[in-house]
Amino acid sequence: MKKIEVIIFSLFILFLIILSWVQWYNAQYPKLSMRTCDKILRDLGAALQTYAAEYDGYFPPYDNAEGFEHLRKLGYSFTYKCPSNTWRKKADKFRKAWGLTFLISPEKEYLPPLTEEQVDYYYKGGYKNSDDGDIPIVWDKASNHEGNRFKGYALFINGNIEPFFGNEPEKYIKK
């Protein structure tokens, strides 16, 4: 009888440890995805600055997905998907469950053009890297961080990345 009590007590302790780890992980996940989002914008900023260095200081002239597609066609490496986009996570699970997943790899000769639905960021093209540094050129779409006071990041011409909250994205879209 004593062995059963020890086993039950050990399992209970193990359950508590696992439960506390799951709670800790769930609390940390938004912070981790925010850091990843910040890194994605830094990489995108590096690709844009490299492009500008090669094209007389100008960033790609096209807006949104068309601008990202222009970069991608020229071979610049970056990602255009935010890790915090909850809608995309649900859609990706659905596509995988129904076998609708397709891969886009650099080895393919033809890549279908990027669409607005595939890109999780807005891009405002046509600026020059010598323009006013506090003009945002890339920022999160509103659906990327739904349900949070934190609404995303904005990448500015000078390379700075700043978080924005609430309805702040509208001020970037109007510029």
Contacts in CASP RR format, 6 or more apart in sequence:
PFRMAT RR
TARGET T0000
AUTHOR 0000-0000-0000
METHOD contacts of the structure
MODEL  1
MKKIEVIIFSLFILFLIILSWVQWYNAQYPKLSMRTCDKILRDLGAALQT
YAAEYDGYFPPYDNAEGFEHLRKLGYSFTYKCPSNTWRKKADKFRKAWGL
TFLISPEKEYLPPLTEEQVDYYYKGGYKNSDDGDIPIVWDKASNHEGNRF
KGYALFINGNIEPFFGNEPEKYIKK
30 84 0 8 1.000
30 148 0 8 1.000
33 83 0 8 1.000
33 84 0 8 1.000
34 84 0 8 1.000
34 150 0 8 1.000
34 152 0 8 1.000
34 163 0 8 1.000
36 83 0 8 1.000
37 82 0 8 1.000
37 83 0 8 1.000
37 84 0 8 1.000
37 140 0 8 1.000
37 144 0 8 1.000
37 152 0 8 1.000
37 153 0 8 1.000
38 153 0 8 1.000
38 161 0 8 1.000
40 78 0 8 1.000
40 79 0 8 1.000
40 81 0 8 1.000
40 82 0 8 1.000
40 83 0 8 1.000
41 121 0 8 1.000
41 138 0 8 1.000
41 153 0 8 1.000
41 155 0 8 1.000
41 161 0 8 1.000
42 161 0 8 1.000
43 77 0 8 1.000
43 78 0 8 1.000
43 79 0 8 1.000
44 78 0 8 1.000
44 79 0 8 1.000
44 80 0 8 1.000
44 121 0 8 1.000
44 138 0 8 1.000
44 155 0 8 1.000
45 78 0 8 1.000
45 138 0 8 1.000
45 155 0 8 1.000
45 159 0 8 1.000
46 78 0 8 1.000
47 71 0 8 1.000
47 76 0 8 1.000
47 77 0 8 1.000
47 78 0 8 1.000
48 59 0 8 1.000
48 60 0 8 1.000
48 71 0 8 1.000
48 137 0 8 1.000
48 138 0 8 1.000
48 155 0 8 1.000
49 129 0 8 1.000
49 159 0 8 1.000
50 76 0 8 1.000
51 59 0 8 1.000
51 60 0 8 1.000
51 71 0 8 1.000
51 74 0 8 1.000
51 76 0 8 1.000
52 58 0 8 1.000
52 59 0 8 1.000
52 128 0 8 1.000
52 129 0 8 1.000
53 129 0 8 1.000
57 128 0 8 1.000
57 129 0 8 1.000
57 130 0 8 1.000
58 126 0 8 1.000
58 127 0 8 1.000
58 128 0 8 1.000
58 129 0 8 1.000
59 125 0 8 1.000
59 126 0 8 1.000
59 127 0 8 1.000
59 128 0 8 1.000
59 129 0 8 1.000
59 137 0 8 1.000
59 157 0 8 1.000
60 67 0 8 1.000
60 70 0 8 1.000
60 71 0 8 1.000
60 123 0 8 1.000
60 125 0 8 1.000
60 126 0 8 1.000
61 67 0 8 1.000
61 70 0 8 1.000
61 125 0 8 1.000
61 126 0 8 1.000
62 69 0 8 1.000
62 70 0 8 1.000
62 125 0 8 1.000
63 122 0 8 1.000
63 123 0 8 1.000
63 124 0 8 1.000
63 125 0 8 1.000
64 116 0 8 1.000
64 119 0 8 1.000
64 122 0 8 1.000
64 123 0 8 1.000
65 80 0 8 1.000
65 113 0 8 1.000
65 114 0 8 1.000
65 115 0 8 1.000
65 116 0 8 1.000
65 118 0 8 1.000
65 119 0 8 1.000
65 123 0 8 1.000
66 114 0 8 1.000
67 123 0 8 1.000
67 125 0 8 1.000
68 78 0 8 1.000
68 80 0 8 1.000
68 114 0 8 1.000
68 119 0 8 1.000
68 121 0 8 1.000
68 123 0 8 1.000
69 113 0 8 1.000
69 114 0 8 1.000
71 78 0 8 1.000
72 78 0 8 1.000
72 111 0 8 1.000
72 114 0 8 1.000
80 114 0 8 1.000
80 118 0 8 1.000
80 119 0 8 1.000
80 120 0 8 1.000
80 121 0 8 1.000
81 88 0 8 1.000
81 118 0 8 1.000
81 119 0 8 1.000
81 120 0 8 1.000
82 88 0 8 1.000
82 120 0 8 1.000
82 121 0 8 1.000
82 140 0 8 1.000
82 141 0 8 1.000
82 144 0 8 1.000
82 145 0 8 1.000
84 144 0 8 1.000
84 145 0 8 1.000
84 152 0 8 1.000
85 120 0 8 1.000
85 141 0 8 1.000
85 143 0 8 1.000
85 144 0 8 1.000
86 143 0 8 1.000
86 146 0 8 1.000
87 143 0 8 1.000
87 146 0 8 1.000
88 120 0 8 1.000
92 101 0 8 1.000
94 100 0 8 1.000
95 101 0 8 1.000
104 111 0 8 1.000
104 112 0 8 1.000
120 140 0 8 1.000
120 141 0 8 1.000
120 143 0 8 1.000
120 144 0 8 1.000
121 138 0 8 1.000
121 139 0 8 1.000
121 140 0 8 1.000
121 141 0 8 1.000
122 138 0 8 1.000
122 139 0 8 1.000
122 140 0 8 1.000
122 141 0 8 1.000
122 172 0 8 1.000
122 173 0 8 1.000
123 137 0 8 1.000
123 138 0 8 1.000
124 135 0 8 1.000
124 136 0 8 1.000
124 137 0 8 1.000
124 138 0 8 1.000
124 172 0 8 1.000
124 175 0 8 1.000
125 137 0 8 1.000
127 135 0 8 1.000
127 137 0 8 1.000
127 157 0 8 1.000
129 157 0 8 1.000
131 157 0 8 1.000
132 157 0 8 1.000
133 156 0 8 1.000
133 157 0 8 1.000
133 158 0 8 1.000
133 159 0 8 1.000
133 160 0 8 1.000
134 156 0 8 1.000
134 157 0 8 1.000
134 158 0 8 1.000
134 160 0 8 1.000
135 156 0 8 1.000
135 157 0 8 1.000
135 175 0 8 1.000
136 154 0 8 1.000
136 155 0 8 1.000
136 156 0 8 1.000
136 157 0 8 1.000
136 172 0 8 1.000
136 175 0 8 1.000
137 155 0 8 1.000
137 156 0 8 1.000
137 157 0 8 1.000
138 154 0 8 1.000
138 155 0 8 1.000
139 152 0 8 1.000
139 153 0 8 1.000
139 154 0 8 1.000
139 155 0 8 1.000
139 164 0 8 1.000
139 169 0 8 1.000
139 172 0 8 1.000
140 151 0 8 1.000
140 152 0 8 1.000
140 153 0 8 1.000
140 154 0 8 1.000
140 164 0 8 1.000
140 169 0 8 1.000
142 151 0 8 1.000
142 169 0 8 1.000
144 151 0 8 1.000
144 152 0 8 1.000
145 151 0 8 1.000
145 152 0 8 1.000
149 165 0 8 1.000
149 166 0 8 1.000
150 163 0 8 1.000
150 165 0 8 1.000
151 164 0 8 1.000
151 165 0 8 1.000
151 166 0 8 1.000
151 168 0 8 1.000
151 169 0 8 1.000
152 163 0 8 1.000
152 164 0 8 1.000
152 169 0 8 1.000
153 161 0 8 1.000
153 162 0 8 1.000
153 163 0 8 1.000
153 164 0 8 1.000
154 161 0 8 1.000
154 162 0 8 1.000
154 164 0 8 1.000
154 172 0 8 1.000
155 161 0 8 1.000
156 162 0 8 1.000
164 172 0 8 1.000
END
